Amino acid sequence: MNTSLALHCDYLIIGSGAAGLLAAQHLAEHGAVILINKGEFSDSNTYYAQGGIAGVADTSDSTENHIQDTLIAGAGLCHENTVRKVAEAGGAMVRHLQALGTPFDHDEQGLHLTKEGGHSHRRVAHVQDATGRAISETLYHHVQNDQRISCLSQHIAIDLITSRRLGRHHGHNRCLGAYLLNPEGVIITVAAKATVLATGGAGKVYRYTSNPHVATGDGIAMAWRAGCAVMNMEFIQFHPTCLFHATAPTMLLSEALRGEGAHIVDEQGHRFVFNYDPRGEMASRDIVARAIDHEMKKQGKDCMYLDARPLGVKKILRHFPNIHQRLLDVSIDMRQSPIPIVPAAHYICGGVQTDLAGRTSVNGLYVIGESACTGLHGANRLASNSLLECMVMADACCHHVKNEPVPPFHMHLPCWDDSGTMPEMDRVQIKQNWDEIRATMSNYVGIVRSRHLLRNARRRLALIREEISSYYWQHPLSRDLIELRNLCLIAELIVRSAQQRKESRGLHYSTDFPNTNSKEVHDTIIKPEVL
């Protein structure tokens, strides 16, 4: 059945994290905006970000220090020009968020700054331990009250509409909009002069993740199918300290806890991370996550522990009230006992290959935030640089979009054709494929990898992809089915990228190539086959 429901706008923004919200606010000054999210506005990695946003704001610190810390964490793959531009914008971006109403914490010296792993100075502005939520609510307040922005929740993007796909590109592929699925199951055709993907990460490709359920890599998958290259997809950051609990959902325990003095220990209370790095708990996340993973395997344990008792009760309640309460909800009192932890998929340093303005190889298509790869993070993200990158990219993207000349086009966009599809008899295949993808990635493509495991993963994922493809085109679309298709593609791109890197660097550790190779100082770029 063909749907006749259609919308049009100047700017279509898919995703309502920090990048999408700030882009919507800026672009509304220049045209009509449609902002969509497949859940509610709070369903984003931004909303769940605890630690904060990095930006030099102390006289003892400097932009050069921030740049060097980022380059060191990135293990030789950061694009220095990108790092410099982002770091230079840090202080101003924090001040801009303050001006918008973000209630950053202060003390008697002024803005309170904390320190996280890999940082040489205190430079992380925060709102207790719920910084992302505060930034999200501040930005959404402005967006929600802007009559030029139409906010559509519970709408999931199916795919992008491109001139090449319609056979009308005349040498230049251009994004013309997207197909959306609304809560009633109706497919909407949206025409837009410019489309901005700000869909966040892909943590749900793994069994344990700090990400919310929406993080299925939709933007990266759609951009790939539209003809965009992806870059550095092998570098998946596992957050070292996520709650390990039999029944509670995975919960991130902010790196700021360690910055303020919490210890990582084993069951006997030994601070083992110093055996792997002289910085101990304040080493970069890749080192700390591998140390925990190695100790769990060596000791035959399901978890290690984060001991926050050295902070003292007063600091715990003042700076980490939300973490404290959520742990109490699952009968863990961090004031009295260590917290069981495991590393969990947290952030993808790779993504769609873009510049800092989010420009892709497809005209009229921009990708910003965690879905994009600008070269800022290199082989490992420095803590709290991600919120900063979201804001800087959104700002740069809007400056480019509003000044980009858009060629006039009067092209009828076809409605989605779902003729010939059959109602689902059951949905067991979707759950089966979903579980298999996450198990395959967790067991074969986790913190430690090998050529053998990667080959096995690729074979299994190829079979799953064939099953999904057949099911996808035979049955009516649903959110679960759209996400499943995207998740499998993301998994394959991660594996293909990991197979290309013949060394260990940053977040990618291979038992076959345990050393860093000076000949491998390059980005891993994969391009789709475009007809």
Secondary structure as GFF3:
##gff-version 3
##sequence-region A 1 531
A	DSSP	beta_strand	6	14	.	.	.	ID=ss1
A	DSSP	alpha_helix	18	27	.	.	.	ID=ss2
A	DSSP	beta_strand	33	36	.	.	.	ID=ss3
A	DSSP	alpha_helix	45	48	.	.	.	ID=ss4
A	DSSP	beta_strand	53	54	.	.	.	ID=ss5
A	DSSP	alpha_helix	63	73	.	.	.	ID=ss6
A	DSSP	alpha_helix	80	88	.	.	.	ID=ss7
A	DSSP	alpha_helix	90	100	.	.	.	ID=ss8
A	DSSP	beta_strand	106	107	.	.	.	ID=ss9
A	DSSP	beta_strand	110	111	.	.	.	ID=ss10
A	DSSP	beta_strand	113	114	.	.	.	ID=ss11
A	DSSP	beta_strand	124	125	.	.	.	ID=ss12
A	DSSP	alpha_helix	131	144	.	.	.	ID=ss13
A	DSSP	beta_strand	149	152	.	.	.	ID=ss14
A	DSSP	beta_strand	156	162	.	.	.	ID=ss15
A	DSSP	beta_strand	175	181	.	.	.	ID=ss16
A	DSSP	beta_strand	187	197	.	.	.	ID=ss17
A	DSSP	three_ten_helix	203	205	.	.	.	ID=ss18
A	DSSP	alpha_helix	218	226	.	.	.	ID=ss19
A	DSSP	beta_strand	230	231	.	.	.	ID=ss20
A	DSSP	beta_strand	236	243	.	.	.	ID=ss21
A	DSSP	alpha_helix	255	259	.	.	.	ID=ss22
A	DSSP	beta_strand	263	265	.	.	.	ID=ss23
A	DSSP	three_ten_helix	272	275	.	.	.	ID=ss24
A	DSSP	three_ten_helix	280	282	.	.	.	ID=ss25
A	DSSP	alpha_helix	285	299	.	.	.	ID=ss26
A	DSSP	beta_strand	304	307	.	.	.	ID=ss27
A	DSSP	three_ten_helix	309	311	.	.	.	ID=ss28
A	DSSP	alpha_helix	313	319	.	.	.	ID=ss29
A	DSSP	alpha_helix	321	329	.	.	.	ID=ss30
A	DSSP	beta_strand	339	348	.	.	.	ID=ss31
A	DSSP	beta_strand	351	353	.	.	.	ID=ss32
A	DSSP	beta_strand	365	367	.	.	.	ID=ss33
A	DSSP	three_ten_helix	369	371	.	.	.	ID=ss34
A	DSSP	beta_strand	372	373	.	.	.	ID=ss35
A	DSSP	alpha_helix	385	403	.	.	.	ID=ss36
A	DSSP	alpha_helix	428	444	.	.	.	ID=ss37
A	DSSP	beta_strand	448	449	.	.	.	ID=ss38
A	DSSP	alpha_helix	451	474	.	.	.	ID=ss39
A	DSSP	alpha_helix	479	500	.	.	.	ID=ss40
A	DSSP	beta_strand	509	510	.	.	.	ID=ss41
A	DSSP	three_ten_helix	518	520	.	.	.	ID=ss42
A	DSSP	beta_strand	525	526	.	.	.	ID=ss43
###
